[in-house]
Amino acid sequence: MKRTPMLPRKPSWASLGPMIRGAVVCMSDSFHWTMVSHENVRPSCGPVKMFRETFMSDQKRTYRKTRRADLEEETRRRITESAVALHEELGPARTSISAIAEHAGVRRSTVYRHFPDDESLFAACSSHYRAAHPPPDPCAWAGIEDPARRTATALGELYAFYRQTEGMYTSLLRDEALVPIVHRRLGDFYGYLRAVQDGLMAGRGLRGHAGRRTRAALGHALAFPTWRSLAREHGLADGEAVGLMVVLVEGAAAAR
């Protein structure tokens, strides 16, 4: 008799229970191992934190250095401006280091730290004042061919400059004989006036006595005391003073 092949029986849930539980345990262990492994390979924050702290420290150090330099520069500027103001108001001969320190709101030692001697102090004052009050540029009238008009243009600009800087030049010229460094510093300004004088003599074609008379008249007209005498002692406006000095110069040039 032919036998019918036996088909495998479907496993019951009861028989599958141990297998399912084992698989769950394996999956749980695998998941736990994976999590632990990821934790183990997590990059350390130590070097990054150290870099950030170093970077921030360098930034703070740079800021402090910059801030300190700015404060030092501000103190130096305040001392310079105080010295300039006192030189104009009192004159260099009567301006002491103590007065400068008090005016600037610093100690005497601070003034000496920035300016250890008179030469450095006066150099800073001269540079500061010239930057704020530059003298007229001779190029402005150098191209004027007519000598009389060239002289009038130069004197007009120079007298306006004298009016603007009257207080300072009055004090400097008064103390020139008392303070040697003032005399040395004014040498640059006198050199400037001589250059202007040479430019105003150019093209006149004068020699001998007429040349000397004209140069002397120009030197007198260009001098600060001449302007101050005409403007303050005699009450002339700058335009009137210029006209009078042009007559003087051209009269000297015409007298052969």
ZATI-875734 format. One line per field, with one value per residue (C-alpha): residue number from 1; x, y, z. Coordinates in Angstrom, 1 decimal. Layout:
N
n c(NUM ...)
px c(X ...)
py c(Y ...)
pz c(Z ...)
! end
This chain:
256
n c(1 2 3 4 5 6 7 8 9 10 11 12 13 14 15 16 17 18 19 20 21 22 23 24 25 26 27 28 29 30 31 32 33 34 35 36 37 38 39 40 41 42 43 44 45 46 47 48 49 50 51 52 53 54 55 56 57 58 59 60 61 62 63 64 65 66 67 68 69 70 71 72 73 74 75 76 77 78 79 80 81 82 83 84 85 86 87 88 89 90 91 92 93 94 95 96 97 98 99 100 101 102 103 104 105 106 107 108 109 110 111 112 113 114 115 116 117 118 119 120 121 122 123 124 125 126 127 128 129 130 131 132 133 134 135 136 137 138 139 140 141 142 143 144 145 146 147 148 149 150 151 152 153 154 155 156 157 158 159 160 161 162 163 164 165 166 167 168 169 170 171 172 173 174 175 176 177 178 179 180 181 182 183 184 185 186 187 188 189 190 191 192 193 194 195 196 197 198 199 200 201 202 203 204 205 206 207 208 209 210 211 212 213 214 215 216 217 218 219 220 221 222 223 224 225 226 227 228 229 230 231 232 233 234 235 236 237 238 239 240 241 242 243 244 245 246 247 248 249 250 251 252 253 254 255 256)
px c(0.0 1.3 2.0 1.0 4.1 3.8 3.9 5.8 3.7 3.4 5.2 3.1 3.5 4.6 7.4 8.5 8.6 12.2 13.4 11.7 13.0 16.5 16.3 15.0 17.9 20.4 18.9 18.9 22.5 23.5 21.7 23.4 26.8 26.2 25.3 28.3 30.5 29.2 29.9 33.4 34.2 32.7 35.3 36.8 36.0 39.3 41.5 38.6 37.9 41.6 41.9 38.8 40.2 43.6 42.0 39.8 42.8 44.8 41.9 41.6 45.4 45.4 42.4 44.2 47.4 45.4 43.4 46.6 48.2 45.2 45.2 48.9 48.4 45.4 47.5 50.4 47.9 46.4 49.8 50.8 47.6 48.0 51.6 50.5 47.6 49.9 52.6 50.1 48.5 51.5 54.5 57.1 59.2 56.4 55.1 56.3 56.0 53.8 51.5 51.3 50.6 47.9 46.3 46.4 45.1 48.2 51.3 54.6 56.1 53.7 54.7 58.4 57.6 56.2 58.6 61.9 63.4 62.4 63.5 61.0 58.2 58.7 59.1 55.7 54.1 55.5 54.3 50.9 50.5 51.8 49.3 46.4 47.8 49.8 51.5 50.4 51.8 54.1 53.0 49.7 51.3 54.4 52.8 51.7 54.0 53.2 55.5 53.1 50.1 52.3 53.4 49.8 48.6 51.4 50.9 47.1 47.5 50.3 48.5 45.4 47.7 49.1 45.7 44.8 48.0 48.5 48.5 51.1 53.6 53.3 54.3 57.0 58.7 58.5 60.2 62.6 65.6 64.7 64.2 67.0 64.9 62.3 64.9 66.0 62.4 61.7 64.6 62.4 59.8 62.4 63.7 60.2 59.9 63.2 62.0 58.9 61.0 63.2 60.1 58.7 62.1 62.1 61.5 62.1 65.5 66.8 70.5 72.7 71.1 67.6 67.7 68.8 66.1 63.4 64.6 64.6 61.1 59.8 61.5 59.8 56.4 56.6 57.6 55.0 55.8 55.0 51.5 50.9 51.9 49.7 46.7 46.9 48.7 47.4 44.1 44.4 42.4 44.4 43.6 44.7 47.9 48.6 48.0 50.4 53.1 52.8 53.2 56.4 57.8 57.1 58.4 61.7 61.8 61.2 63.9 66.9)
py c(0.0 3.4 5.6 9.3 11.4 13.2 16.9 18.8 20.1 23.8 24.7 25.8 29.2 27.4 25.7 29.1 30.9 30.0 30.9 34.3 35.1 34.2 36.4 39.3 38.9 38.8 41.9 43.7 42.8 43.8 47.2 47.7 46.9 49.3 52.1 51.4 51.3 54.7 56.1 54.8 56.4 59.8 62.5 64.1 67.9 68.5 69.8 71.9 73.5 74.2 75.8 78.0 79.0 79.9 81.8 83.8 84.5 85.8 88.0 89.5 90.0 91.8 93.9 94.9 95.8 97.9 99.6 100.4 101.8 103.9 105.3 106.1 107.9 109.8 110.9 112.0 114.0 115.6 116.6 118.1 120.1 121.4 122.5 124.3 126.0 127.2 128.3 130.5 131.8 132.3 131.9 129.1 131.0 130.9 127.4 124.8 121.1 121.3 123.6 121.3 118.3 120.1 121.3 117.8 116.1 113.9 113.7 115.4 111.9 111.1 114.2 113.2 109.6 110.9 113.8 113.3 116.6 120.0 119.1 116.2 118.3 121.3 119.0 117.5 121.0 122.4 119.4 119.6 123.3 123.3 120.6 122.7 126.0 125.4 128.6 129.7 127.7 129.9 127.8 129.6 132.8 131.6 131.6 135.2 137.1 140.7 141.4 143.8 141.5 138.6 140.5 141.6 138.0 136.7 139.4 138.9 135.2 135.7 138.4 136.2 133.5 136.0 137.0 133.4 132.6 136.0 134.7 132.0 134.1 137.0 134.7 132.9 136.1 137.7 134.7 134.0 135.6 133.9 130.3 129.0 126.2 128.7 130.5 127.3 126.3 129.8 129.3 127.1 129.9 132.5 130.2 130.0 133.8 134.0 131.6 133.7 136.8 135.1 134.2 137.7 139.1 136.7 138.3 141.8 142.1 144.4 144.7 146.8 149.4 149.0 145.2 145.7 148.3 146.1 143.0 145.0 146.4 142.8 141.5 144.3 143.6 139.9 140.2 139.3 142.4 144.6 143.1 143.3 147.0 147.9 145.9 146.3 149.6 151.5 149.8 148.9 146.1 143.4 144.7 148.2 146.9 144.8 147.9 150.0 147.4 146.9 150.7 150.5 147.6 148.9 152.3 150.8 148.9 152.0 154.1 153.3)
pz c(0.0 -1.0 2.0 2.0 2.8 6.2 6.1 8.8 11.5 12.1 15.3 18.1 19.8 22.9 21.1 19.6 22.9 23.9 20.4 20.4 23.9 22.8 19.7 21.8 24.2 21.4 19.8 23.2 23.8 20.3 20.7 24.1 22.6 19.7 22.1 24.3 21.2 20.0 23.4 23.3 19.9 20.8 20.1 23.1 23.7 25.6 22.7 21.3 24.7 25.2 21.8 22.4 25.8 24.3 21.4 23.8 26.1 23.1 22.1 25.5 25.7 22.3 23.4 26.6 24.7 22.2 24.9 26.9 23.8 23.0 26.6 26.4 23.1 24.5 27.6 25.3 23.2 26.2 27.6 24.2 23.9 27.4 26.7 23.5 25.3 28.1 25.7 23.9 27.1 29.3 27.1 27.2 29.8 32.3 31.6 34.1 34.0 37.0 35.2 32.2 34.4 36.3 33.0 31.5 34.7 35.1 37.4 36.7 36.4 33.6 31.7 32.1 31.0 27.7 27.3 29.1 28.0 26.6 23.1 22.9 24.4 22.1 19.1 19.8 20.4 17.2 15.1 16.8 16.3 12.7 11.8 13.1 11.7 8.6 7.1 3.6 0.7 -1.5 -4.5 -4.3 -5.6 -7.3 -10.7 -10.6 -13.0 -11.9 -8.9 -7.2 -7.4 -6.3 -3.3 -2.5 -2.7 -0.4 2.2 2.2 3.0 5.5 7.4 7.7 9.1 11.6 12.7 13.3 15.2 16.9 20.5 19.9 17.9 20.3 23.2 21.2 20.0 23.5 25.1 22.2 24.0 27.3 26.2 23.9 22.5 21.4 19.4 17.7 16.9 15.4 13.1 10.9 10.6 9.8 7.1 5.7 5.6 3.8 1.2 0.7 0.4 -2.3 -4.2 -4.1 -5.3 -8.3 -11.7 -10.6 -12.2 -9.4 -8.5 -6.3 -4.1 -5.5 -4.9 -1.3 -0.6 -2.1 -0.2 3.0 2.3 1.7 4.8 6.9 5.3 5.9 9.6 12.3 14.3 11.3 10.9 14.6 14.7 11.8 12.9 16.7 17.4 14.4 13.8 10.2 8.6 6.9 3.5 4.4 5.9 2.7 0.5 2.5 2.4 -1.3 -1.8 0.4 -1.5 -5.0 -4.0 -2.9 -6.2 -8.3 -6.6 -8.8)
! end
